[in-house]
Amino acid sequence: MNQKQEELSFVYFPENYRWSHGLLIGLNMAPWGGAEVGEVHRIGLRLKDHVGDDDAWFREWAKEARTVEDRGRERIAEGYGTSGAQYLQRASAYYHVGERFLQPKSKEGNDAYMRGVHCLRDAAKYLKRPKLEHVEIPYGETSLPAIYVHAEPMNGGKKVPAMVFFDGLDVTKEIQYLKGVADLAARGIACLIVDGPGNGEAIRFRDLYLRHDTEHYATPCYEWLAARPEVDARRIGVMAISLGGYYAPRAAAFEQRFACCIAWGAQWDYQKIWQDRFDRMAQAQTPSLSVAAQHISWVLNASGQDDAIKKLAPFKLDGAVQKIACPFLMLHGEGDEQIPLPEAQKCFDAVGSKQKVFKLFTREEGGYHHCQIDNQSICSAYMWDWLEKVLEPAK
């Protein structure tokens, strides 16, 4: 990262991309109640002398999370449900940001992760707007945990559009909610945020590993929404973030009832991306990763790097995105350190939709890092504006 880029972005740990990216995941939830700048700064200060120590990362985020959670529960016990819920929202985010670097996973980490799940679940009991409903999506012999965010009642009782929102490689439905989904609900669009196979609770507590055929679980999510009496089945879209730039296009290609698709971050050949990362590590270089390198083997249930590369063979969008027929939006940062811009362009050019938009966020505009981690607000506003137009009722 050169000096000019440093001046345009917030880099808390200049010597460690992964930690800086992780701290921004926490910090950029602040506009939607997922973080308080002062609390995140306290965590960062305690970590300044421990950069790269992922156990310390977990310990300090979990410590702050527990402090914030306890204060929130005290407020609720005193009869202040709304303010207590605000504390619990932040605690939920801190627990999950702290746990995400742990490899291998541990009982202590899983316990903290589940505290984060329960913090948002308990906050939902007191949040008046939007209404959050924790649900289970039937999936074979099991189910997928999800949060259904109700659309604001602003259309006179008419059926509402909705989005299925999947995670990426390393985020969670709780974090996803705090990335601006309340603003989407305020525009009259419902949202089903899902921990799919390989993500969140689905892998940690249900042993559901990552799979390439996203439509296998996207279709049950579509059908669950379509069965809701308040949802217009003709106006259900799909979106996902980061590695979700693979999930969502794949889903839209093979489940063509989706009315639109957002790839929040681009993918094209994910096997190639990880082969390059492993090659660089073998040469004592440090690739730009958002998680520990062992994470990919864990989510794939792979025995190691070679097995992970083998299992990533089908994670390619060529031959799939050509089938997409619905309106399509791709967002990408000009300076994305994880996925090169040419890979994004290859995918976009191949998308078969006649109505497609490639939004490239530039360094001057902001949002130029991976999945707009440096400016979440302008990205969310752009996506929700696009969805309002694309999902408006037919006249």
ABEGO torsion letter per residue (X at the ends): XBAAAAAABBBABAABAAAAAAAAAAAAAAAAGABBAAAAAAAAAAAAAABGBAAAAAAAAAAAAAAAAAAAAAAAAAGBAAAAAAAAAAAAAAAAAAAAABOBBBAAAAAAAAAAAAAAAAAAAABAOBBBBBBBBBBEABBBBBBBBBBBBAAGGBBBBBBBBBBBAABBAAAAAAAGAAAAAAAGBBBBBBBBBGBEAAAAAAGBBBBABAAAAAAAAAAAAAABAABBAABBBBBBBEAAAAAAAAAAAABAABABBBBBEBBABAAAAAAAAAAAAAAGBBBBBABBAAAAAAAAGBAEAAAAAAAAAABBABGAAAABABBBBBBBBAABAABBAAAAAAAAAABABABBBBBBBBAAAEGABBGGAABAAAAAAAAAAAAAAAABBBX
